[in-house]
Amino acid sequence: MTDMITPQYSKPLTFHRGRVTNPYLAIGKTMNVFCLSKTSKGECSMSNNQSSKFCVLFVFSLAILLSGIAYATSRRSGDDKGESSKYRALKNRRNAPGQNDIDKAVTLKSLLDKKNETDWSTSKGAVIEGYVIQVEKEEDGDYHIALAEDRQENDTNKWVIVEATPAWRTRKASLSPTRLKQLHGKKVRVTGWLFYEPDTDHVDPRGTRWELHPVTDIAAIEK
């Protein structure tokens, strides 16, 4: 006789703010929905072998889901160093660097040559020049602009990232999304504050974790 899977539960399936409050019954219901074989009464009828395979698949899928939730929670809870109050304050600076704030030793090449966190100071601003290789809008609203010394540079290890934040884009016409996209392939001069990207697992391809962030001005110097 075929083994019958008919889980019995003492509590009814209930929901609170969209969440199942009886997860064991939810699993039973899920198994019944995806059951490979049902009786005429709609009950699940699977062999032990089928049941075992389904349970393995279900547990594996659940593990992936839970790991994703754990990762997202950890990013929100502080593992993403760039979102800490310290680094947000640096990225959200509202004043443009003055002449006395500019570190004249900083160039695109020097940022690539001297990559350590202690090589430069985030209390300083800089003005660098380079060709715009890439312009991308990120999930946080920032526009990431990849600069390189060569107009056709494909080696991401020779790229420097500068970022235009939403606040500065509303304040400076030169930083509007339309204007930024028009700079692709052109040589530009960028002014902004020095910032060291603290997250080692940052997905953006780059040759250094040093950036200009926020960018306070950008101008084409070559058509």
C-alpha positions as CSV (number, residue, x, y, z in Angstrom):
1,M,0.0,0.0,0.0
2,T,1.2,3.5,-0.8
3,D,2.3,5.4,2.2
4,M,0.1,8.4,2.9
5,I,1.4,11.7,4.2
6,T,-1.3,13.3,6.2
7,P,0.3,15.6,8.8
8,Q,-1.9,16.4,11.8
9,Y,-1.7,19.8,13.4
10,S,-3.5,21.1,16.5
11,K,-3.3,24.7,15.5
12,P,-5.1,26.3,12.5
13,L,-3.2,28.2,9.8
14,T,-3.2,31.8,10.8
15,F,-1.5,35.0,9.6
16,H,-0.3,38.0,11.4
17,R,0.7,41.0,9.3
18,G,1.4,38.7,6.3
19,R,3.4,36.2,8.3
20,V,2.4,32.6,9.0
21,T,2.2,32.0,12.7
22,N,2.1,28.2,12.4
23,P,5.2,27.4,10.2
24,Y,4.8,23.6,10.6
25,L,1.3,23.7,9.2
26,A,2.6,26.0,6.4
27,I,5.2,23.4,5.4
28,G,2.5,20.8,5.4
29,K,0.3,22.9,3.2
30,T,3.3,23.6,0.9
31,M,4.0,19.9,0.5
32,N,0.4,19.3,-0.3
33,V,0.4,22.1,-3.0
34,F,3.5,20.6,-4.7
35,C,2.6,17.0,-4.1
36,L,3.5,14.8,-7.0
37,S,0.5,12.5,-6.5
38,K,-2.9,13.2,-4.9
39,T,-5.9,11.0,-4.0
40,S,-9.4,11.7,-5.3
41,K,-10.0,13.6,-2.1
42,G,-7.1,15.9,-2.8
43,E,-4.8,14.4,-0.1
44,C,-1.2,14.0,-0.8
45,S,-0.1,10.5,-1.7
46,M,3.7,10.1,-2.2
47,S,6.0,7.2,-1.8
48,N,8.7,7.3,0.9
49,N,11.3,7.9,-1.9
50,Q,9.3,10.8,-3.4
51,S,8.7,12.2,0.1
52,S,12.4,12.1,0.9
53,K,13.4,13.8,-2.3
54,F,10.9,16.5,-1.8
55,C,12.0,17.1,1.8
56,V,15.6,17.4,0.7
57,L,14.7,20.0,-2.0
58,F,12.4,21.9,0.4
59,V,15.1,22.1,3.2
60,F,17.7,23.2,0.6
61,S,15.5,25.9,-0.7
62,L,14.6,27.1,2.8
63,A,18.3,27.2,3.7
64,I,19.0,29.5,0.7
65,L,16.2,31.7,1.6
66,L,17.3,32.0,5.2
67,S,20.9,32.7,4.3
68,G,19.7,35.5,2.0
69,I,17.7,37.0,4.9
70,A,20.6,36.7,7.2
71,Y,22.9,38.4,4.7
72,A,20.5,41.3,4.2
73,T,20.0,41.7,7.9
74,S,23.8,41.7,8.6
75,R,24.2,44.4,5.9
76,R,21.6,46.6,7.6
77,S,22.9,46.0,11.1
78,G,26.4,47.3,10.4
79,D,28.5,44.8,8.5
80,D,28.4,47.3,5.6
81,K,30.9,49.8,7.1
82,G,30.2,52.3,4.4
83,E,26.8,52.8,5.8
84,S,28.0,53.6,9.4
85,S,27.4,57.1,10.7
86,K,31.1,57.9,10.4
87,Y,31.3,57.1,6.7
88,R,27.9,58.5,5.9
89,A,29.0,61.9,7.3
90,L,32.0,61.9,5.0
91,K,30.0,60.9,1.9
92,N,27.3,63.5,2.7
93,R,29.5,66.6,3.2
94,R,27.5,69.6,2.0
95,N,30.4,72.1,1.5
96,A,32.7,72.1,-1.4
97,P,36.4,71.9,-0.6
98,G,38.1,75.3,-0.6
99,Q,41.5,76.1,-1.9
100,N,43.2,75.4,1.4
101,D,41.4,72.0,1.5
102,I,42.8,70.8,-1.8
103,D,45.7,68.3,-1.7
104,K,47.6,69.2,-4.8
105,A,49.6,66.0,-4.7
106,V,46.5,64.0,-5.6
107,T,46.1,63.0,-9.2
108,L,44.4,60.1,-10.9
109,K,47.8,58.3,-11.2
110,S,48.8,59.0,-7.6
111,L,45.6,57.5,-6.3
112,L,46.4,54.3,-8.2
113,D,50.1,54.3,-7.1
114,K,49.4,55.0,-3.4
115,K,46.4,52.9,-2.4
116,N,46.8,52.4,1.3
117,E,44.3,54.0,3.7
118,T,47.0,56.0,5.4
119,D,48.4,57.4,2.1
120,W,45.8,60.2,1.9
121,S,43.5,62.1,4.3
122,T,39.7,62.1,4.1
123,S,39.8,65.6,5.5
124,K,41.2,66.8,2.2
125,G,39.7,67.5,-1.1
126,A,41.2,67.0,-4.5
127,V,41.0,67.8,-8.2
128,I,41.7,65.0,-10.7
129,E,41.5,64.6,-14.5
130,G,40.7,61.6,-16.6
131,Y,38.5,60.1,-19.2
132,V,35.0,59.0,-18.3
133,I,34.9,55.2,-19.0
134,Q,31.6,54.4,-17.3
135,V,28.6,56.2,-15.7
136,E,26.2,54.1,-13.6
137,K,23.4,54.8,-11.2
138,E,23.6,52.7,-8.0
139,E,20.8,51.5,-5.8
140,D,21.5,54.2,-3.2
141,G,21.0,56.9,-5.8
142,D,24.7,57.8,-6.3
143,Y,26.1,58.0,-9.7
144,H,29.4,56.1,-10.0
145,I,31.8,57.5,-12.6
146,A,34.8,55.5,-13.6
147,L,37.8,57.5,-14.7
148,A,41.0,56.4,-16.4
149,E,44.0,58.0,-18.0
150,D,43.3,56.4,-21.4
151,R,40.0,57.0,-23.2
152,Q,39.7,53.3,-24.2
153,E,41.0,51.8,-20.9
154,N,39.5,48.3,-20.4
155,D,41.7,47.3,-17.4
156,T,39.6,48.0,-14.4
157,N,42.7,48.0,-12.2
158,K,43.5,51.4,-13.8
159,W,40.1,52.9,-13.0
160,V,39.4,55.4,-10.2
161,I,35.8,55.8,-9.0
162,V,34.2,59.2,-8.2
163,E,30.6,59.5,-6.9
164,A,28.0,62.1,-7.4
165,T,25.4,62.0,-4.6
166,P,21.7,62.9,-4.9
167,A,22.2,66.0,-2.7
168,W,24.9,67.4,-4.9
169,R,23.1,66.5,-8.1
170,T,20.2,68.7,-7.1
171,R,22.6,71.6,-6.2
172,K,24.9,71.5,-9.3
173,A,23.6,71.5,-12.8
174,S,26.8,69.9,-14.0
175,L,26.0,66.8,-11.9
176,S,22.5,66.2,-13.3
177,P,22.0,62.6,-14.7
178,T,21.7,63.9,-18.2
179,R,24.9,66.0,-18.1
180,L,26.8,63.1,-16.4
181,K,25.8,60.6,-19.2
182,Q,26.9,63.1,-21.8
183,L,30.4,63.0,-20.4
184,H,31.0,59.4,-21.4
185,G,34.3,59.1,-23.4
186,K,35.3,62.7,-22.6
187,K,38.1,64.0,-20.6
188,V,36.9,65.8,-17.4
189,R,38.2,67.7,-14.4
190,V,36.5,66.5,-11.2
191,T,36.5,68.2,-7.8
192,G,35.4,66.6,-4.6
193,W,36.3,65.2,-1.2
194,L,38.7,62.3,-0.7
195,F,37.0,59.2,0.6
196,Y,38.4,55.7,1.3
197,E,35.9,52.9,0.6
198,P,35.9,50.8,3.8
199,D,34.2,47.7,2.4
200,T,36.7,45.2,1.0
201,D,33.9,43.2,-0.8
202,H,32.7,46.2,-2.8
203,V,31.4,45.1,-6.2
204,D,32.5,48.0,-8.3
205,P,35.6,47.3,-10.4
206,R,38.4,49.7,-9.5
207,G,42.1,50.1,-9.1
208,T,42.0,51.7,-5.7
209,R,39.6,52.1,-2.8
210,W,40.3,55.8,-2.8
211,E,37.6,57.9,-4.4
212,L,36.3,61.4,-4.7
213,H,33.0,61.2,-2.8
214,P,31.1,63.3,-2.9
215,V,31.9,65.0,-6.2
216,T,31.2,68.7,-5.9
217,D,31.9,69.7,-9.5
218,I,32.7,68.1,-12.8
219,A,33.5,69.8,-16.1
220,A,34.6,68.6,-19.6
221,I,38.0,69.9,-20.6
222,E,38.1,68.1,-23.9
223,K,35.3,67.7,-26.5
